[in-house]
Amino acid sequence: MTSAPPIERALSHRPVPWGRRTLAIAATALALALATAGALAAPAAAAPSSAGHGHSTSAPDLGPNVKLITPDMPQADIQALVDGIAAQQVDDEMGRGRYALLFAPGTYGSAEHPLVFQVGYYTEVAGLGANPGDVVINGHVDVYNRCLAADNCIALNNFWRSLSNLTINVAGAEGCRASGEFWAVSQAAPMRRVDITGGNLTLMDYCTAGPQYASGGFIADSRTGFVVNGSQQQFLVRDSTIGGWSNAVWNQVFSGVDGAPAQSFPDPPYTTLPRTSVSRERPFLYQDDAGSYRVLVPAPRRDSSGTTWATGPTAGRSLPISSFFVARPSDSVTKINAALARGKNLLLTPGVYSIDRTIQVRRPGTVVLGLGLATLTAERGAVPLAVADVPGVDLAGFMVDAGPVPSPALMRIGTRHAAGTPARHRPGWSDPAYPTGVQDVFFRVGGPHVGKADVALEVNSDHVVLDDIWAWRADHGQGVGWTLNTADHGVIVNGDDVTATGLFVEHFQKDNVIWNGERGRTVFFQNELPYDAPNQAAWQHDGVLGYAAYKVADSVKDHELWGGGSYVYTNVDPSLHASHGFEVPVTPRVRLHDLLTVQLGAGTIDHVVNDVGATGEVGVPSTVVSYP
């Protein structure tokens, strides 16, 4: 190829200084290039099936914690490798190990000799095919309950891992575990682009000693057989195909899912949307037919259902690995920013990065992709990552941790505009045809160490898709306490036309989510209020007890949410009250569907939304089907 196609030329514009209104020029060029290239509708021509091709000798150096597994490796060696990483990571909840297990196209294991292994903390398991069928594992890739004590085996803390872009033909294992693929996880453990055949998908580990609880997960762009939901208290499945669903606990949401249960909230508590209004799938690394490494950036979809790949290649743009700066944890922010300023995308290899100044994304269409749950840790109160007022950026597959010096935010997308400023006065900030995407990005304040931040994620740009976000003020680990891991808010949305598909926000000290923008849409929201407020005087404001899990600003005229839950467990002072789980203005176009609050035995949420919805009994959801 002698020259870059129009879309890649458009996305290689020089970075634009922060706040300049001439960004409209870049946005127009982006839109024209997208239209010319047909990148939003056509399958990626550069991403044919790569089944049967081996590892390229020109593979990039992705560092020691990326383990490339190829079909020609002896299975005993593969088994020893994956078992060794699992043994190291399965209990290392707050550790610094980060790993990506990348399977080159081919078949692994057999019915006679299945490949069976577990996925521990901070481990990404992914296929390197262009399609999920290009990598086939005959066996299991499992997550089991973690036994914190002999009588306390749960999945409630099974966070920070992922599985993507491969086929699992369920085989092997013995007895209770033989019937299905076990994926007993909670937050921040996505399953994407996975095809499960030959057995069930089980979201509860019913084979380990109890109590076997699990609490919240995310599946997208996948195809499964029958799903055993079991003890999962809440779960989101988006744009997938399933062969059935076993039961519901509190809050099960399906958006654009073929085979989903019918809408029936609150009995059983299924919230089912036939289509997803706007979605962006996560970019992924793959090998083409020549064995060269590329990154596919799936095209945005509107009114979507089912997978992107079952009937043909996933539509999108394919980027050569040479267009990425491949970062190591030892690289300085100065070096990373220099690469971004030269027009590079950014690939974060596994590890923990010390971020003492802001990583600045200034170019339209930039991709920042993490491997192995790469983690950016704020130092000296820095904002670890910020996006300028440009459209079409994609941020995916990494974590952001607060540091001991308070950060004003852990991530900012766009710069703040004056409240009520119409979009026509913000030219170039966004493109409705090519929204910025944030997929599988997880924020922590406390846990591995003391952390402090005003807000985890601040979204100022319009037309942003938040797809599987977990913002967590730690309730356990190191540096945890009301005056230690301080953080007011998890997510603040100031931009218009922002969509969240899978929003998990927990334990922040004031309103956990504040939504100031117009025409916001959320499909699935999960929250726990803070455990550790010392007394009511410390947790109230303006005559209101506590703070809301989800607050839509009084000025907002148009907002909609489907499937929202908030839970309370104030174990430091069980007498605490929160007046409202959800707070919204009473206006016709602000609409909430299928809401619930749950009292977990300490603390009380007095009303579900505003002054509607009574306090429920301990462990029994209080529900509101529609508001107003």
HELIX and SHEET records of a PDB file:
HELIX    1   1 PRO A    6  ALA A   10  1                                   5    
HELIX    2   2 LEU A   23  ALA A   37  1                                  15    
HELIX    3   3 GLN A   75  GLN A   89  1                                  15    
HELIX    4   4 PRO A  132  ASP A  134  5                                   3    
HELIX    5   5 GLY A  175  SER A  179  5                                   5    
HELIX    6   6 ILE A  321  SER A  323  5                                   3    
HELIX    7   7 VAL A  333  ALA A  341  1                                   9    
HELIX    8   8 ALA A  423  HIS A  425  5                                   3    
HELIX    9   9 GLN A  536  ALA A  538  5                                   3    
SHEET    1   A 6 VAL A  66  ILE A  69  0                                        
SHEET    2   A 6 TYR A  99  PHE A 103  1                                        
SHEET    3   A 6 THR A 123  GLY A 127  1                                        
SHEET    4   A 6 ARG A 161  VAL A 170  1                                        
SHEET    5   A 6 VAL A 135  ASP A 142  1                                        
SHEET    6   A 6 GLY A 106  TYR A 108  1                                        
SHEET    1   B 9 VAL A  66  ILE A  69  0                                        
SHEET    2   B 9 TYR A  99  PHE A 103  1                                        
SHEET    3   B 9 THR A 123  GLY A 127  1                                        
SHEET    4   B 9 ARG A 161  VAL A 170  1                                        
SHEET    5   B 9 MET A 191  THR A 197  1                                        
SHEET    6   B 9 PHE A 218  ALA A 220  1                                        
SHEET    7   B 9 GLN A 234  ARG A 238  1                                        
SHEET    8   B 9 ASN A 251  SER A 255  1                                        
SHEET    9   B 9 TYR A 270  LEU A 273  1                                        
SHEET    1   C 6 VAL A  66  ILE A  69  0                                        
SHEET    2   C 6 TYR A  99  PHE A 103  1                                        
SHEET    3   C 6 THR A 123  GLY A 127  1                                        
SHEET    4   C 6 ARG A 161  VAL A 170  1                                        
SHEET    5   C 6 VAL A 135  ASP A 142  1                                        
SHEET    6   C 6 LEU A 115  GLN A 118  1                                        
SHEET    1   D 2 ARG A 146  ALA A 149  0                                        
SHEET    2   D 2 ASN A 152  ILE A 154 -1                                        
SHEET    1   E 3 GLY A 180  PHE A 182  0                                        
SHEET    2   E 3 ASN A 200  THR A 202  1                                        
SHEET    3   E 3 VAL A 227  VAL A 228  1                                        
SHEET    1   F 2 THR A 276  SER A 279  0                                        
SHEET    2   F 2 ARG A 301  SER A 304 -1                                        
SHEET    1   G 3 PHE A 284  GLN A 287  0                                        
SHEET    2   G 3 TYR A 293  PRO A 298 -1                                        
SHEET    3   G 3 GLY A 316  PRO A 320 -1                                        
SHEET    1   H 4 PHE A 324  ALA A 327  0                                        
SHEET    2   H 4 ASN A 345  LEU A 348  1                                        
SHEET    3   H 4 VAL A 367  ALA A 378  1                                        
SHEET    4   H 4 VAL A 352  ILE A 355  1                                        
SHEET    1   I11 PHE A 324  ALA A 327  0                                        
SHEET    2   I11 ASN A 345  LEU A 348  1                                        
SHEET    3   I11 VAL A 367  ALA A 378  1                                        
SHEET    4   I11 ASP A 394  ASP A 401  1                                        
SHEET    5   I11 THR A 436  VAL A 445  1                                        
SHEET    6   I11 VAL A 464  ARG A 473  1                                        
SHEET    7   I11 THR A 499  GLU A 506  1                                        
SHEET    8   I11 GLY A 520  GLU A 528  1                                        
SHEET    9   I11 HIS A 559  TYR A 569  1                                        
SHEET   10   I11 VAL A 590  ALA A 602  1                                        
SHEET   11   I11 SER A 622  TYR A 627 -1                                        
SHEET    1   J 9 ILE A 359  VAL A 361  0                                        
SHEET    2   J 9 LEU A 385  VAL A 387  1                                        
SHEET    3   J 9 MET A 411  ILE A 413  1                                        
SHEET    4   J 9 ALA A 453  VAL A 459  1                                        
SHEET    5   J 9 ALA A 487  VAL A 493  1                                        
SHEET    6   J 9 VAL A 513  TRP A 515  1                                        
SHEET    7   J 9 TYR A 550  VAL A 552  1                                        
SHEET    8   J 9 HIS A 577  GLU A 583  1                                        
SHEET    9   J 9 THR A 604  VAL A 609  1                                        
SHEET    1   K 2 GLN A 540  HIS A 541  0                                        
SHEET    2   K 2 VAL A 544  LEU A 545 -1                                        
END                                                                             
